[in-house]
Amino acid sequence: GRSASDVLGDLVAGRVKSYQIPFVEGWTLERCLEALAASPGLIKTLSGIDDPGLIAFLQQGINSAEGLFDANTFRYVRGDTDLDLLQRAQKQLAEKLADYWNHRSQDLPLNSAYEALILASIVEKETGIAEERSRIAGVFYNRLNSGMRLQSDPTTIYGLGDRYTGRLTREQLREETLYNTYRIEGLPPTPIALVSDSALTAVLNPEIHGYFYFVSNSNGGHVFSRTLEEHNAAVAIYRAGLIDSAPQTDAINGDISER
C-alpha cells in the first residue's frame, strides 16, 4: 500500500481528492469493518473476512484484531485499500501504546502492553466521562491485586454478541464465556473495543485509592464504594432514583470528590 507520506504529498499538491473515515473510541472491530465497507473511493479487499483472516493480513502474533487500531480520523485517497487504512491505524496504535507503556506507573499487575490495552478497553466502555477513568482503573487494579474478579458488565455483554438485547440477565451473568468477568479470573483474552487516549492514560497511571465498587448515578457518572455494604446502599439509592447530579457527599462514601 501507499505510505501516509505518499498520501500527504498528493494532498498537499492538490493532485487528488481526499476522503476521511473516523474510527471512534468504543467501536468494535465489526463496527470498524462496517465503516470501511461503506466508505467511498476505497478499494474493498476485506469483504467477508473473519477475525483470524484479518490477523493473517496484519501479521500480528495474537489471536484477534479486536481493539488493535487507533481511535482517530484517517484521510485517504481513491485507490487506497481498506487494508491500507487498517494497517495505518494499527501502526499508529502500536507506536502510541509502546510510548504509554514505557511511561507507566510502577507495580501495575500487568504483564504486557497488550494487557494494558485490554484493561483500557474495559475502562473505555465503563464510562463516557474521561475524568472518571483513572478512578475506575484503580478499582479494577484493587480487584486484581486482591484476587477478586473484575465483574465488568461491558466484557460480559461483549461475550454475548448478538444475544445481548439491552439488559443482562442473571442467567447470562452465570454463563461460562471467555469474556464473562463475573466467572473468569483476571482479564478477558482480548480488548473489547477501540480505546481513547484518556483510557490508556487512566490504566497506565491509575488513581490510587481504596475503592472496590462503583455504580451509576443519574448524571452519567458513578458512585464509588470501599465495601460491599456501602456499594449495596449506593445501588439501592440508584434504583430508587435518589442520586442526583449534586456533589456526592457522605451519604455513601464520605470522601468522594465532586466531578
Rosetta blueprint (number, residue, H / E / L):
1 G L
2 R L
3 S L
4 A H
5 S H
6 D H
7 V H
8 L H
9 G H
10 D H
11 L H
12 V H
13 A H
14 G L
15 R L
16 V L
17 K L
18 S E
19 Y E
20 Q E
21 I E
22 P E
23 F L
24 V L
25 E L
26 G L
27 W L
28 T L
29 L H
30 E H
31 R H
32 C H
33 L H
34 E H
35 A H
36 L H
37 A H
38 A L
39 S L
40 P L
41 G L
42 L L
43 I E
44 K L
45 T L
46 L L
47 S L
48 G L
49 I L
50 D L
51 D H
52 P H
53 G H
54 L H
55 I H
56 A H
57 F H
58 L H
59 Q L
60 Q L
61 G L
62 I L
63 N L
64 S L
65 A L
66 E L
67 G L
68 L L
69 F L
70 D L
71 A L
72 N L
73 T E
74 F E
75 R E
76 Y E
77 V E
78 R L
79 G L
80 D L
81 T E
82 D H
83 L H
84 D H
85 L H
86 L H
87 Q H
88 R H
89 A H
90 Q H
91 K H
92 Q H
93 L H
94 A H
95 E H
96 K H
97 L H
98 A H
99 D H
100 Y H
101 W H
102 N H
103 H L
104 R L
105 S L
106 Q L
107 D L
108 L L
109 P L
110 L L
111 N L
112 S L
113 A H
114 Y H
115 E H
116 A H
117 L H
118 I H
119 L H
120 A H
121 S H
122 I H
123 V H
124 E H
125 K H
126 E H
127 T L
128 G L
129 I L
130 A H
131 E H
132 E H
133 R H
134 S H
135 R H
136 I H
137 A H
138 G H
139 V H
140 F H
141 Y H
142 N H
143 R H
144 L H
145 N H
146 S L
147 G L
148 M L
149 R L
150 L L
151 Q L
152 S L
153 D H
154 P H
155 T H
156 T H
157 I H
158 Y H
159 G H
160 L H
161 G H
162 D H
163 R H
164 Y L
165 T L
166 G L
167 R L
168 L L
169 T L
170 R H
171 E H
172 Q H
173 L H
174 R H
175 E L
176 E L
177 T L
178 L L
179 Y L
180 N L
181 T L
182 Y L
183 R L
184 I L
185 E L
186 G L
187 L L
188 P L
189 P L
190 T L
191 P L
192 I L
193 A L
194 L L
195 V L
196 S L
197 D H
198 S H
199 A H
200 L H
201 T H
202 A H
203 V H
204 L H
205 N L
206 P L
207 E L
208 I L
209 H L
210 G L
211 Y L
212 F L
213 Y E
214 F E
215 V E
216 S E
217 N L
218 S L
219 N L
220 G L
221 G L
222 H E
223 V E
224 F E
225 S E
226 R L
227 T L
228 L H
229 E H
230 E H
231 H H
232 N H
233 A H
234 A H
235 V H
236 A H
237 I H
238 Y H
239 R H
240 A L
241 G L
242 L L
243 I L
244 D L
245 S L
246 A L
247 P L
248 Q L
249 T L
250 D L
251 A L
252 I L
253 N L
254 G L
255 D L
256 I L
257 S L
258 E L
259 R L
